[in-house]
Amino acid sequence: MLKLNVPDMTCGHCAGTVTKAIQSVDSKASVTVDLPSRTVSIVTDADAAPISRALETAGYPNEAA
Ligand SMILES: [Cu+2]
């Protein structure tokens, strides 16, 4: 499982955008967003790097939690 800090994720709309960006890399990824802590837990077989890049491209800088 990957866990990322996504500090700019502040509302349900952000959570939806983040989820879509992750699932554009792995459509089967299971994505759990925790808004209060601004973290995302991802169950995926994909590598962390392309997921991180997809989030960055969607406007959400991120780092490993
Ligand atoms: Cu938002």
N, CA, C, O and the ligand as a Tripos MOL2 file, in Angstrom:
@<TRIPOS>MOLECULE
protein
  261   259    66     0     0
PROTEIN
NO_CHARGES

@<TRIPOS>ATOM
      1 N           0.8420   -1.2030    0.0000 N.3       1 MET1
      2 CA          0.0000    0.0000    0.0000 C.3       1 MET1
      3 C           0.8730    1.2470    0.0000 C.2       1 MET1
      4 O           1.8940    1.3110    0.6850 O.2       1 MET1
      5 N           0.4530    2.2310   -0.7780 N.am      2 LEU2
      6 CA          1.1360    3.5170   -0.7890 C.3       2 LEU2
      7 C           0.3580    4.4770    0.0930 C.2       2 LEU2
      8 O          -0.8690    4.4210    0.1720 O.2       2 LEU2
      9 N           1.1000    5.3630    0.7570 N.am      3 LYS3
     10 CA          0.4390    6.4090    1.5250 C.3       3 LYS3
     11 C           1.1130    7.7250    1.1710 C.2       3 LYS3
     12 O           2.3320    7.8650    1.2690 O.2       3 LYS3
     13 N           0.2960    8.6850    0.7570 N.am      4 LEU4
     14 CA          0.8430    9.9690    0.3170 C.3       4 LEU4
     15 C           0.2400   11.1130    1.1090 C.2       4 LEU4
     16 O          -0.9480   11.1120    1.4300 O.2       4 LEU4
     17 N           1.0780   12.0870    1.4160 N.am      5 ASN5
     18 CA          0.5910   13.3640    1.9260 C.3       5 ASN5
     19 C           0.2780   14.2540    0.7330 C.2       5 ASN5
     20 O           1.1180   14.4560   -0.1440 O.2       5 ASN5
     21 N          -0.9510   14.7880    0.7110 N.am      6 VAL6
     22 CA         -1.3740   15.6710   -0.3800 C.3       6 VAL6
     23 C          -1.9270   16.9400    0.2640 C.2       6 VAL6
     24 O          -3.1350   17.0640    0.4690 O.2       6 VAL6
     25 N          -1.0300   17.8880    0.5840 N.am      7 PRO7
     26 CA         -1.4280   19.0330    1.4200 C.3       7 PRO7
     27 C          -2.4980   19.9320    0.8130 C.2       7 PRO7
     28 O          -3.2540   20.5680    1.5480 O.2       7 PRO7
     29 N          -2.5760   19.9990   -0.5250 N.am      8 ASP8
     30 CA         -3.5440   20.9130   -1.1460 C.3       8 ASP8
     31 C          -4.9290   20.3060   -1.3160 C.2       8 ASP8
     32 O          -5.8200   20.9330   -1.8900 O.2       8 ASP8
     33 N          -5.1110   19.0980   -0.8240 N.am      9 MET9
     34 CA         -6.4050   18.4060   -0.9500 C.3       9 MET9
     35 C          -7.2860   18.8290    0.2280 C.2       9 MET9
     36 O          -7.0670   18.4110    1.3650 O.2       9 MET9
     37 N          -8.2840   19.6650   -0.0660 N.am     10 THR10
     38 CA         -9.0020   20.3030    1.0340 C.3      10 THR10
     39 C         -10.4960   20.0260    1.0860 C.2      10 THR10
     40 O         -11.1370   20.3490    2.0860 O.2      10 THR10
     41 N         -11.0720   19.4400    0.0430 N.am     11 CYS11
     42 CA        -12.5140   19.2380    0.0640 C.3      11 CYS11
     43 C         -12.8890   17.9940   -0.7430 C.2      11 CYS11
     44 O         -12.0260   17.3330   -1.3190 O.2      11 CYS11
     45 N         -14.1530   17.6950   -0.7760 N.am     12 GLY12
     46 CA        -14.6140   16.5080   -1.4890 C.3      12 GLY12
     47 C         -14.3090   16.5510   -2.9760 C.2      12 GLY12
     48 O         -14.0520   15.5230   -3.6020 O.2      12 GLY12
     49 N         -14.3410   17.7640   -3.5360 N.am     13 HIS13
     50 CA        -14.0170   17.8840   -4.9590 C.3      13 HIS13
     51 C         -12.5610   17.5060   -5.2060 C.2      13 HIS13
     52 O         -12.2500   16.7830   -6.1530 O.2      13 HIS13
     53 N         -11.6790   17.9990   -4.3500 N.am     14 CYS14
     54 CA        -10.2590   17.6270   -4.4500 C.3      14 CYS14
     55 C         -10.1130   16.1140   -4.3390 C.2      14 CYS14
     56 O          -9.3760   15.4950   -5.1070 O.2      14 CYS14
     57 N         -10.8130   15.5280   -3.3860 N.am     15 ALA15
     58 CA        -10.6990   14.0830   -3.1670 C.3      15 ALA15
     59 C         -11.0910   13.3340   -4.4280 C.2      15 ALA15
     60 O         -10.4570   12.3400   -4.7810 O.2      15 ALA15
     61 N         -12.1460   13.8080   -5.1190 N.am     16 GLY16
     62 CA        -12.5820   13.1760   -6.3510 C.3      16 GLY16
     63 C         -11.5350   13.3010   -7.4520 C.2      16 GLY16
     64 O         -11.2680   12.3500   -8.1870 O.2      16 GLY16
     65 N         -10.9450   14.5010   -7.5510 N.am     17 THR17
     66 CA         -9.9180   14.7340   -8.5700 C.3      17 THR17
     67 C          -8.6960   13.8600   -8.3160 C.2      17 THR17
     68 O          -8.1250   13.2820   -9.2400 O.2      17 THR17
     69 N          -8.3080   13.7740   -7.0510 N.am     18 VAL18
     70 CA         -7.1540   12.9580   -6.6650 C.3      18 VAL18
     71 C          -7.4260   11.4820   -6.9810 C.2      18 VAL18
     72 O          -6.5680   10.7810   -7.5180 O.2      18 VAL18
     73 N          -8.6280   11.0300   -6.6410 N.am     19 THR19
     74 CA         -8.9740    9.6280   -6.9000 C.3      19 THR19
     75 C          -8.9200    9.3230   -8.3940 C.2      19 THR19
     76 O          -8.3890    8.2910   -8.8050 O.2      19 THR19
     77 N          -9.4790   10.2320   -9.2070 N.am     20 LYS20
     78 CA         -9.4700   10.0300  -10.6640 C.3      20 LYS20
     79 C          -8.0510   10.0040  -11.2120 C.2      20 LYS20
     80 O          -7.7240    9.1870  -12.0730 O.2      20 LYS20
     81 N          -7.2170   10.8950  -10.7110 N.am     21 ALA21
     82 CA         -5.8300   10.9580  -11.1950 C.3      21 ALA21
     83 C          -5.1140    9.6420  -10.9030 C.2      21 ALA21
     84 O          -4.3800    9.1260  -11.7460 O.2      21 ALA21
     85 N          -5.3300    9.1090   -9.7100 N.am     22 ILE22
     86 CA         -4.6890    7.8370   -9.3420 C.3      22 ILE22
     87 C          -5.2310    6.7100  -10.2150 C.2      22 ILE22
     88 O          -4.4770    5.8560  -10.6820 O.2      22 ILE22
     89 N          -6.5420    6.7180  -10.4280 N.am     23 GLN23
     90 CA         -7.1390    5.6280  -11.2010 C.3      23 GLN23
     91 C          -6.8710    5.7660  -12.7000 C.2      23 GLN23
     92 O          -7.1400    4.8390  -13.4640 O.2      23 GLN23
     93 N          -6.3440    6.9150  -13.1240 N.am     24 SER24
     94 CA         -5.9060    7.0360  -14.5160 C.3      24 SER24
     95 C          -4.6150    6.2420  -14.7280 C.2      24 SER24
     96 O          -4.2910    5.8540  -15.8500 O.2      24 SER24
     97 N          -3.8870    6.0090  -13.6400 N.am     25 VAL25
     98 CA         -2.6650    5.1950  -13.7080 C.3      25 VAL25
     99 C          -3.0060    3.7180  -13.5190 C.2      25 VAL25
    100 O          -2.5100    2.8590  -14.2470 O.2      25 VAL25
    101 N          -3.8510    3.4360  -12.5410 N.am     26 ASP26
    102 CA         -4.2850    2.0530  -12.2730 C.3      26 ASP26
    103 C          -5.7850    2.0740  -12.0180 C.2      26 ASP26
    104 O          -6.2400    2.4590  -10.9410 O.2      26 ASP26
    105 N          -6.5500    1.6530  -13.0280 N.am     27 SER27
    106 CA         -8.0120    1.7430  -12.9280 C.3      27 SER27
    107 C          -8.5560    0.8620  -11.8050 C.2      27 SER27
    108 O          -9.6840    1.0570  -11.3520 O.2      27 SER27
    109 N          -7.7540   -0.1090  -11.3530 N.am     28 LYS28
    110 CA         -8.2180   -1.0030  -10.2900 C.3      28 LYS28
    111 C          -7.7400   -0.5630   -8.9100 C.2      28 LYS28
    112 O          -7.9950   -1.2420   -7.9160 O.2      28 LYS28
    113 N          -7.0560    0.5580   -8.8520 N.am     29 ALA29
    114 CA         -6.5250    1.0210   -7.5610 C.3      29 ALA29
    115 C          -7.6640    1.2830   -6.5830 C.2      29 ALA29
    116 O          -8.7040    1.8330   -6.9460 O.2      29 ALA29
    117 N          -7.4470    0.8810   -5.3500 N.am     30 SER30
    118 CA         -8.3940    1.2070   -4.2910 C.3      30 SER30
    119 C          -7.8500    2.4150   -3.5490 C.2      30 SER30
    120 O          -6.7650    2.3700   -2.9690 O.2      30 SER30
    121 N          -8.6270    3.5050   -3.5770 N.am     31 VAL31
    122 CA         -8.1440    4.7850   -3.0650 C.3      31 VAL31
    123 C          -8.9750    5.2020   -1.8590 C.2      31 VAL31
    124 O         -10.2000    5.2850   -1.9410 O.2      31 VAL31
    125 N          -8.3140    5.4610   -0.7550 N.am     32 THR32
    126 CA         -8.9950    5.9370    0.4410 C.3      32 THR32
    127 C          -8.4270    7.3000    0.8180 C.2      32 THR32
    128 O          -7.2440    7.4300    1.1320 O.2      32 THR32
    129 N          -9.2870    8.3100    0.7810 N.am     33 VAL33
    130 CA         -8.8680    9.6730    1.0800 C.3      33 VAL33
    131 C          -9.2370   10.0020    2.5150 C.2      33 VAL33
    132 O         -10.3660    9.7650    2.9440 O.2      33 VAL33
    133 N          -8.2820   10.5470    3.2560 N.am     34 ASP34
    134 CA         -8.5740   11.0700    4.5930 C.3      34 ASP34
    135 C          -8.3410   12.5800    4.5650 C.2      34 ASP34
    136 O          -7.2080   13.0520    4.6580 O.2      34 ASP34
    137 N          -9.4410   13.3260    4.4360 N.am     35 LEU35
    138 CA         -9.3080   14.7790    4.2860 C.3      35 LEU35
    139 C          -8.7130   15.4580    5.5160 C.2      35 LEU35
    140 O          -7.8300   16.3010    5.3600 O.2      35 LEU35
    141 N          -9.1560   15.1300    6.7380 N.am     36 PRO36
    142 CA         -8.6090   15.8420    7.8980 C.3      36 PRO36
    143 C          -7.0800   15.7810    7.9780 C.2      36 PRO36
    144 O          -6.4340   16.7600    8.3510 O.2      36 PRO36
    145 N          -6.5110   14.6270    7.6260 N.am     37 SER37
    146 CA         -5.0420   14.5110    7.6810 C.3      37 SER37
    147 C          -4.3990   14.7520    6.3110 C.2      37 SER37
    148 O          -3.1760   14.7480    6.1730 O.2      37 SER37
    149 N          -5.2680   14.9640    5.2870 N.am     38 ARG38
    150 CA         -4.7840   15.2160    3.9230 C.3      38 ARG38
    151 C          -3.8320   14.1240    3.4400 C.2      38 ARG38
    152 O          -2.7830   14.3830    2.8500 O.2      38 ARG38
    153 N          -4.2450   12.9170    3.7150 N.am     39 THR39
    154 CA         -3.4660   11.7790    3.2290 C.3      39 THR39
    155 C          -4.3430   10.8880    2.3520 C.2      39 THR39
    156 O          -5.5680   10.8690    2.4730 O.2      39 THR39
    157 N          -3.6810   10.1610    1.4750 N.am     40 VAL40
    158 CA         -4.3540    9.2110    0.6030 C.3      40 VAL40
    159 C          -3.6720    7.8570    0.7570 C.2      40 VAL40
    160 O          -2.4500    7.7510    0.6510 O.2      40 VAL40
    161 N          -4.4710    6.8240    1.0060 N.am     41 SER41
    162 CA         -3.9570    5.4580    1.0400 C.3      41 SER41
    163 C          -4.3910    4.7750   -0.2470 C.2      41 SER41
    164 O          -5.5550    4.8520   -0.6410 O.2      41 SER41
    165 N          -3.4540    4.1120   -0.8930 N.am     42 ILE42
    166 CA         -3.7130    3.5370   -2.2120 C.3      42 ILE42
    167 C          -3.2720    2.0810   -2.2260 C.2      42 ILE42
    168 O          -2.1160    1.7630   -1.9460 O.2      42 ILE42
    169 N          -4.2150    1.1990   -2.5560 N.am     43 VAL43
    170 CA         -3.8650   -0.2010   -2.7660 C.3      43 VAL43
    171 C          -3.7580   -0.3950   -4.2640 C.2      43 VAL43
    172 O          -4.7510   -0.3040   -4.9860 O.2      43 VAL43
    173 N          -2.5360   -0.6640   -4.7300 N.am     44 THR44
    174 CA         -2.2990   -0.7320   -6.1720 C.3      44 THR44
    175 C          -1.0820   -1.5860   -6.4610 C.2      44 THR44
    176 O          -0.1950   -1.7370   -5.6200 O.2      44 THR44
    177 N          -1.0500   -2.1480   -7.6720 N.am     45 ASP45
    178 CA          0.1450   -2.8470   -8.1350 C.3      45 ASP45
    179 C           1.0670   -1.9010   -8.8960 C.2      45 ASP45
    180 O           2.1840   -2.2720   -9.2560 O.2      45 ASP45
    181 N           0.5980   -0.6770   -9.1400 N.am     46 ALA46
    182 CA          1.4020    0.2810   -9.9070 C.3      46 ALA46
    183 C           2.5450    0.8180   -9.0430 C.2      46 ALA46
    184 O           2.5120    0.7370   -7.8150 O.2      46 ALA46
    185 N           3.5570    1.3690   -9.7230 N.am     47 ASP47
    186 CA          4.6700    1.9850   -9.0070 C.3      47 ASP47
    187 C           4.2500    3.3260   -8.4190 C.2      47 ASP47
    188 O           3.3090    3.9600   -8.8960 O.2      47 ASP47
    189 N           4.9510    3.7430   -7.3880 N.am     48 ALA48
    190 CA          4.6340    5.0130   -6.7410 C.3      48 ALA48
    191 C           4.9110    6.2040   -7.6580 C.2      48 ALA48
    192 O           4.1630    7.1810   -7.6480 O.2      48 ALA48
    193 N           5.9890    6.1260   -8.4560 N.am     49 ALA49
    194 CA          6.4170    7.3050   -9.2250 C.3      49 ALA49
    195 C           5.3480    7.7970  -10.2110 C.2      49 ALA49
    196 O           5.0460    8.9900  -10.2140 O.2      49 ALA49
    197 N           4.7650    6.9300  -11.0470 N.am     50 PRO50
    198 CA          3.7450    7.4440  -11.9790 C.3      50 PRO50
    199 C           2.5020    7.9620  -11.2700 C.2      50 PRO50
    200 O           1.8530    8.8880  -11.7570 O.2      50 PRO50
    201 N           2.1690    7.3850  -10.1440 N.am     51 ILE51
    202 CA          1.0120    7.8770   -9.3830 C.3      51 ILE51
    203 C           1.3120    9.2730   -8.8420 C.2      51 ILE51
    204 O           0.4790   10.1750   -8.9260 O.2      51 ILE51
    205 N           2.5020    9.4360   -8.2910 N.am     52 SER52
    206 CA          2.8980   10.7360   -7.7760 C.3      52 SER52
    207 C           2.8940   11.7850   -8.8830 C.2      52 SER52
    208 O           2.4440   12.9130   -8.6800 O.2      52 SER52
    209 N           3.3990   11.4040  -10.0580 N.am     53 ARG53
    210 CA          3.4240   12.3400  -11.1930 C.3      53 ARG53
    211 C           2.0190   12.7040  -11.6520 C.2      53 ARG53
    212 O           1.7560   13.8650  -11.9660 O.2      53 ARG53
    213 N           1.1110   11.7300  -11.6960 N.am     54 ALA54
    214 CA         -0.2620   11.9980  -12.1360 C.3      54 ALA54
    215 C          -0.9390   12.9890  -11.1970 C.2      54 ALA54
    216 O          -1.6830   13.8660  -11.6360 O.2      54 ALA54
    217 N          -0.6740   12.8430   -9.9010 N.am     55 LEU55
    218 CA         -1.2450   13.7800   -8.9270 C.3      55 LEU55
    219 C          -0.6710   15.1750   -9.1170 C.2      55 LEU55
    220 O          -1.3920   16.1730   -9.0880 O.2      55 LEU55
    221 N           0.6250   15.2220   -9.3090 N.am     56 GLU56
    222 CA          1.3070   16.4990   -9.5360 C.3      56 GLU56
    223 C           0.6930   17.1970  -10.7530 C.2      56 GLU56
    224 O           0.4010   18.3910  -10.7060 O.2      56 GLU56
    225 N           0.5000   16.4440  -11.8430 N.am     57 THR57
    226 CA         -0.0680   16.9850  -13.0710 C.3      57 THR57
    227 C          -1.4890   17.4880  -12.8460 C.2      57 THR57
    228 O          -1.9130   18.4670  -13.4600 O.2      57 THR57
    229 N          -2.2240   16.8100  -11.9610 N.am     58 ALA58
    230 CA         -3.6050   17.2160  -11.6560 C.3      58 ALA58
    231 C          -3.6460   18.4220  -10.7180 C.2      58 ALA58
    232 O          -4.7200   18.9340  -10.4030 O.2      58 ALA58
    233 N          -2.4650   18.8720  -10.2710 N.am     59 GLY59
    234 CA         -2.4020   20.0690   -9.4360 C.3      59 GLY59
    235 C          -2.2270   19.7960   -7.9670 C.2      59 GLY59
    236 O          -2.4470   20.6730   -7.1310 O.2      59 GLY59
    237 N          -1.8260   18.5670   -7.6440 N.am     60 TYR60
    238 CA         -1.6740   18.1840   -6.2400 C.3      60 TYR60
    239 C          -0.2670   17.6710   -5.9550 C.2      60 TYR60
    240 O          -0.0040   16.4750   -6.0760 O.2      60 TYR60
    241 N           0.6370   18.5700   -5.5790 N.am     61 PRO61
    242 CA          1.9600   18.1420   -5.1430 C.3      61 PRO61
    243 C           1.8010   17.1690   -3.9670 C.2      61 PRO61
    244 O           0.8720   17.2930   -3.1690 O.2      61 PRO61
    245 N           2.7080   16.2140   -3.8730 N.am     62 ASN62
    246 CA          2.5400   15.1800   -2.8600 C.3      62 ASN62
    247 C           3.8920   14.6000   -2.4880 C.2      62 ASN62
    248 O           4.8840   14.7620   -3.1990 O.2      62 ASN62
    249 N           3.8980   13.9160   -1.3500 N.am     63 GLU63
    250 CA          5.1160   13.2350   -0.9120 C.3      63 GLU63
    251 C           4.6970   11.9980   -0.1370 C.2      63 GLU63
    252 O           3.5610   11.8900    0.3270 O.2      63 GLU63
    253 N           5.6240   11.0770   -0.0060 N.am     64 ALA64
    254 CA          5.3450    9.8710    0.7440 C.3      64 ALA64
    255 C           4.9950   10.2290    2.1830 C.2      64 ALA64
    256 O           5.6550   11.0650    2.8000 O.2      64 ALA64
    257 N           3.9520    9.5930    2.7140 N.am     65 ALA65
    258 CA          3.5230    9.8830    4.0880 C.3      65 ALA65
    259 C           4.3040    9.0180    5.0580 C.2      65 ALA65
    260 O           4.0970    9.1050    6.2680 O.2      65 ALA65
    261 CU        -11.1690   20.9290   -2.9740 Cu       66 CU66
@<TRIPOS>BOND
     1     1     2 1
     2     2     3 1
     3     3     4 2
     4     3     5 am
     5     5     6 1
     6     6     7 1
     7     7     8 2
     8     7     9 am
     9     9    10 1
    10    10    11 1
    11    11    12 2
    12    11    13 am
    13    13    14 1
    14    14    15 1
    15    15    16 2
    16    15    17 am
    17    17    18 1
    18    18    19 1
    19    19    20 2
    20    19    21 am
    21    21    22 1
    22    22    23 1
    23    23    24 2
    24    23    25 am
    25    25    26 1
    26    26    27 1
    27    27    28 2
    28    27    29 am
    29    29    30 1
    30    30    31 1
    31    31    32 2
    32    31    33 am
    33    33    34 1
    34    34    35 1
    35    35    36 2
    36    35    37 am
    37    37    38 1
    38    38    39 1
    39    39    40 2
    40    39    41 am
    41    41    42 1
    42    42    43 1
    43    43    44 2
    44    43    45 am
    45    45    46 1
    46    46    47 1
    47    47    48 2
    48    47    49 am
    49    49    50 1
    50    50    51 1
    51    51    52 2
    52    51    53 am
    53    53    54 1
    54    54    55 1
    55    55    56 2
    56    55    57 am
    57    57    58 1
    58    58    59 1
    59    59    60 2
    60    59    61 am
    61    61    62 1
    62    62    63 1
    63    63    64 2
    64    63    65 am
    65    65    66 1
    66    66    67 1
    67    67    68 2
    68    67    69 am
    69    69    70 1
    70    70    71 1
    71    71    72 2
    72    71    73 am
    73    73    74 1
    74    74    75 1
    75    75    76 2
    76    75    77 am
    77    77    78 1
    78    78    79 1
    79    79    80 2
    80    79    81 am
    81    81    82 1
    82    82    83 1
    83    83    84 2
    84    83    85 am
    85    85    86 1
    86    86    87 1
    87    87    88 2
    88    87    89 am
    89    89    90 1
    90    90    91 1
    91    91    92 2
    92    91    93 am
    93    93    94 1
    94    94    95 1
    95    95    96 2
    96    95    97 am
    97    97    98 1
    98    98    99 1
    99    99   100 2
   100    99   101 am
   101   101   102 1
   102   102   103 1
   103   103   104 2
   104   103   105 am
   105   105   106 1
   106   106   107 1
   107   107   108 2
   108   107   109 am
   109   109   110 1
   110   110   111 1
   111   111   112 2
   112   111   113 am
   113   113   114 1
   114   114   115 1
   115   115   116 2
   116   115   117 am
   117   117   118 1
   118   118   119 1
   119   119   120 2
   120   119   121 am
   121   121   122 1
   122   122   123 1
   123   123   124 2
   124   123   125 am
   125   125   126 1
   126   126   127 1
   127   127   128 2
   128   127   129 am
   129   129   130 1
   130   130   131 1
   131   131   132 2
   132   131   133 am
   133   133   134 1
   134   134   135 1
   135   135   136 2
   136   135   137 am
   137   137   138 1
   138   138   139 1
   139   139   140 2
   140   139   141 am
   141   141   142 1
   142   142   143 1
   143   143   144 2
   144   143   145 am
   145   145   146 1
   146   146   147 1
   147   147   148 2
   148   147   149 am
   149   149   150 1
   150   150   151 1
   151   151   152 2
   152   151   153 am
   153   153   154 1
   154   154   155 1
   155   155   156 2
   156   155   157 am
   157   157   158 1
   158   158   159 1
   159   159   160 2
   160   159   161 am
   161   161   162 1
   162   162   163 1
   163   163   164 2
   164   163   165 am
   165   165   166 1
   166   166   167 1
   167   167   168 2
   168   167   169 am
   169   169   170 1
   170   170   171 1
   171   171   172 2
   172   171   173 am
   173   173   174 1
   174   174   175 1
   175   175   176 2
   176   175   177 am
   177   177   178 1
   178   178   179 1
   179   179   180 2
   180   179   181 am
   181   181   182 1
   182   182   183 1
   183   183   184 2
   184   183   185 am
   185   185   186 1
   186   186   187 1
   187   187   188 2
   188   187   189 am
   189   189   190 1
   190   190   191 1
   191   191   192 2
   192   191   193 am
   193   193   194 1
   194   194   195 1
   195   195   196 2
   196   195   197 am
   197   197   198 1
   198   198   199 1
   199   199   200 2
   200   199   201 am
   201   201   202 1
   202   202   203 1
   203   203   204 2
   204   203   205 am
   205   205   206 1
   206   206   207 1
   207   207   208 2
   208   207   209 am
   209   209   210 1
   210   210   211 1
   211   211   212 2
   212   211   213 am
   213   213   214 1
   214   214   215 1
   215   215   216 2
   216   215   217 am
   217   217   218 1
   218   218   219 1
   219   219   220 2
   220   219   221 am
   221   221   222 1
   222   222   223 1
   223   223   224 2
   224   223   225 am
   225   225   226 1
   226   226   227 1
   227   227   228 2
   228   227   229 am
   229   229   230 1
   230   230   231 1
   231   231   232 2
   232   231   233 am
   233   233   234 1
   234   234   235 1
   235   235   236 2
   236   235   237 am
   237   237   238 1
   238   238   239 1
   239   239   240 2
   240   239   241 am
   241   241   242 1
   242   242   243 1
   243   243   244 2
   244   243   245 am
   245   245   246 1
   246   246   247 1
   247   247   248 2
   248   247   249 am
   249   249   250 1
   250   250   251 1
   251   251   252 2
   252   251   253 am
   253   253   254 1
   254   254   255 1
   255   255   256 2
   256   255   257 am
   257   257   258 1
   258   258   259 1
   259   259   260 2
@<TRIPOS>SUBSTRUCTURE
     1 MET1         2 RESIDUE 1 A MET
     2 LEU2         6 RESIDUE 1 A LEU
     3 LYS3        10 RESIDUE 1 A LYS
     4 LEU4        14 RESIDUE 1 A LEU
     5 ASN5        18 RESIDUE 1 A ASN
     6 VAL6        22 RESIDUE 1 A VAL
     7 PRO7        26 RESIDUE 1 A PRO
     8 ASP8        30 RESIDUE 1 A ASP
     9 MET9        34 RESIDUE 1 A MET
    10 THR10       38 RESIDUE 1 A THR
    11 CYS11       42 RESIDUE 1 A CYS
    12 GLY12       46 RESIDUE 1 A GLY
    13 HIS13       50 RESIDUE 1 A HIS
    14 CYS14       54 RESIDUE 1 A CYS
    15 ALA15       58 RESIDUE 1 A ALA
    16 GLY16       62 RESIDUE 1 A GLY
    17 THR17       66 RESIDUE 1 A THR
    18 VAL18       70 RESIDUE 1 A VAL
    19 THR19       74 RESIDUE 1 A THR
    20 LYS20       78 RESIDUE 1 A LYS
    21 ALA21       82 RESIDUE 1 A ALA
    22 ILE22       86 RESIDUE 1 A ILE
    23 GLN23       90 RESIDUE 1 A GLN
    24 SER24       94 RESIDUE 1 A SER
    25 VAL25       98 RESIDUE 1 A VAL
    26 ASP26      102 RESIDUE 1 A ASP
    27 SER27      106 RESIDUE 1 A SER
    28 LYS28      110 RESIDUE 1 A LYS
    29 ALA29      114 RESIDUE 1 A ALA
    30 SER30      118 RESIDUE 1 A SER
    31 VAL31      122 RESIDUE 1 A VAL
    32 THR32      126 RESIDUE 1 A THR
    33 VAL33      130 RESIDUE 1 A VAL
    34 ASP34      134 RESIDUE 1 A ASP
    35 LEU35      138 RESIDUE 1 A LEU
    36 PRO36      142 RESIDUE 1 A PRO
    37 SER37      146 RESIDUE 1 A SER
    38 ARG38      150 RESIDUE 1 A ARG
    39 THR39      154 RESIDUE 1 A THR
    40 VAL40      158 RESIDUE 1 A VAL
    41 SER41      162 RESIDUE 1 A SER
    42 ILE42      166 RESIDUE 1 A ILE
    43 VAL43      170 RESIDUE 1 A VAL
    44 THR44      174 RESIDUE 1 A THR
    45 ASP45      178 RESIDUE 1 A ASP
    46 ALA46      182 RESIDUE 1 A ALA
    47 ASP47      186 RESIDUE 1 A ASP
    48 ALA48      190 RESIDUE 1 A ALA
    49 ALA49      194 RESIDUE 1 A ALA
    50 PRO50      198 RESIDUE 1 A PRO
    51 ILE51      202 RESIDUE 1 A ILE
    52 SER52      206 RESIDUE 1 A SER
    53 ARG53      210 RESIDUE 1 A ARG
    54 ALA54      214 RESIDUE 1 A ALA
    55 LEU55      218 RESIDUE 1 A LEU
    56 GLU56      222 RESIDUE 1 A GLU
    57 THR57      226 RESIDUE 1 A THR
    58 ALA58      230 RESIDUE 1 A ALA
    59 GLY59      234 RESIDUE 1 A GLY
    60 TYR60      238 RESIDUE 1 A TYR
    61 PRO61      242 RESIDUE 1 A PRO
    62 ASN62      246 RESIDUE 1 A ASN
    63 GLU63      250 RESIDUE 1 A GLU
    64 ALA64      254 RESIDUE 1 A ALA
    65 ALA65      258 RESIDUE 1 A ALA
    66 CU66       261 GROUP 0 **** ****
